[in-house]
Amino acid sequence: MNSTAVAANKLAEKTPTEKTGAHTDEAAELIAGARERIDSLDDRIIGLVQERMAVSAVIQEARVTSGGRRVNLSREMEILGQYRDALGKPGTSLAMTLLELCRGRV
């Protein structure tokens, strides 16, 4: 059995309170449910990021084939501002990561 399987077996053997770090069964149930919701949200976010990357590639292709530059810095600044305004300083970092993921996919 490989180390990943061993770790999975050990996790499966733990009680709900051990898995969540909660001190009561009620809290463990709440945490487990909330983690399922977070996992679902993460799956949707990943899908949206992949969709954004595909749309960005279409835009870049159109811009480059028309003789323009691959990246439009003024547009990127708008996006950075939008994320910063909505989420504060960490929003700027998130926007930069998204922009980096979406560049150069032509």
C-alpha positions as CSV (number, residue, x, y, z in Angstrom):
1,M,0.0,0.0,0.0
2,N,1.4,3.4,-1.0
3,S,1.8,6.3,1.4
4,T,-1.3,8.1,0.0
5,A,-3.5,5.1,0.6
6,V,-2.1,4.7,4.2
7,A,-2.9,8.4,4.9
8,A,-6.4,8.0,3.5
9,N,-7.0,5.0,5.6
10,K,-5.8,6.8,8.8
11,L,-8.1,9.7,7.9
12,A,-11.0,7.4,7.4
13,E,-10.4,5.9,10.8
14,K,-10.7,9.3,12.6
15,T,-13.9,10.4,14.2
16,P,-15.8,13.4,12.8
17,T,-14.4,15.6,15.6
18,E,-10.9,14.5,14.9
19,K,-11.3,15.2,11.2
20,T,-12.6,18.7,11.8
21,G,-10.7,19.8,14.9
22,A,-14.1,20.4,16.6
23,H,-14.7,19.6,20.2
24,T,-18.4,18.6,19.8
25,D,-20.3,16.4,17.4
26,E,-22.6,19.3,16.6
27,A,-19.7,21.5,15.6
28,A,-18.1,18.7,13.6
29,E,-21.3,18.2,11.6
30,L,-21.5,21.9,10.9
31,I,-17.9,22.0,9.8
32,A,-18.2,18.9,7.7
33,G,-21.3,20.4,5.9
34,A,-19.6,23.8,5.4
35,R,-16.5,22.0,4.0
36,E,-18.6,20.2,1.5
37,R,-20.1,23.6,0.4
38,I,-16.6,25.1,0.1
39,D,-15.5,22.1,-2.0
40,S,-18.5,22.7,-4.3
41,L,-17.7,26.4,-4.5
42,D,-14.0,25.7,-5.3
43,D,-15.1,23.4,-8.1
44,R,-17.3,26.2,-9.6
45,I,-14.5,28.8,-9.1
46,I,-12.0,26.5,-11.0
47,G,-14.5,26.1,-13.8
48,L,-15.1,29.8,-14.0
49,V,-11.3,30.5,-14.1
50,Q,-10.9,28.0,-16.9
51,E,-13.8,29.7,-18.8
52,R,-12.2,33.1,-18.2
53,M,-8.9,31.7,-19.6
54,A,-10.6,30.5,-22.7
55,V,-12.4,33.9,-23.3
56,S,-9.2,35.7,-22.7
57,A,-7.4,33.6,-25.3
58,V,-10.1,34.6,-27.9
59,I,-9.6,38.2,-27.1
60,Q,-5.8,38.0,-27.3
61,E,-6.0,36.1,-30.6
62,A,-8.3,38.8,-32.1
63,R,-6.1,41.6,-30.8
64,V,-2.8,40.0,-32.1
65,T,-4.2,39.0,-35.5
66,S,-5.5,42.6,-36.0
67,G,-1.9,43.9,-35.4
68,G,-2.4,44.8,-31.7
69,R,-0.5,43.8,-28.6
70,R,-1.3,40.6,-26.8
71,V,-1.9,42.4,-23.5
72,N,-3.9,45.6,-22.9
73,L,-2.3,47.2,-19.8
74,S,-5.1,49.8,-19.3
75,R,-7.7,47.0,-19.2
76,E,-5.6,45.1,-16.7
77,M,-5.4,48.1,-14.5
78,E,-9.3,48.4,-14.6
79,I,-9.5,44.7,-13.5
80,L,-7.0,45.2,-10.7
81,G,-9.0,48.2,-9.5
82,Q,-12.3,46.3,-9.6
83,Y,-10.9,43.4,-7.5
84,R,-9.2,45.8,-5.1
85,D,-12.4,47.8,-4.6
86,A,-14.5,44.6,-4.0
87,L,-12.0,42.6,-1.9
88,G,-9.4,45.0,-0.6
89,K,-5.6,44.5,-1.0
90,P,-5.9,40.7,-1.2
91,G,-8.2,41.2,-4.2
92,T,-5.4,42.8,-6.1
93,S,-3.3,39.7,-5.6
94,L,-6.1,37.5,-6.7
95,A,-6.6,39.6,-9.8
96,M,-2.9,39.5,-10.6
97,T,-3.0,35.7,-10.4
98,L,-6.0,35.6,-12.7
99,L,-4.3,37.9,-15.2
100,E,-1.2,35.8,-15.1
101,L,-3.2,32.6,-15.8
102,C,-5.0,34.3,-18.7
103,R,-2.0,35.7,-20.5
104,G,-0.1,34.1,-23.3
105,R,-2.6,31.4,-24.1
106,V,-2.7,32.2,-27.8
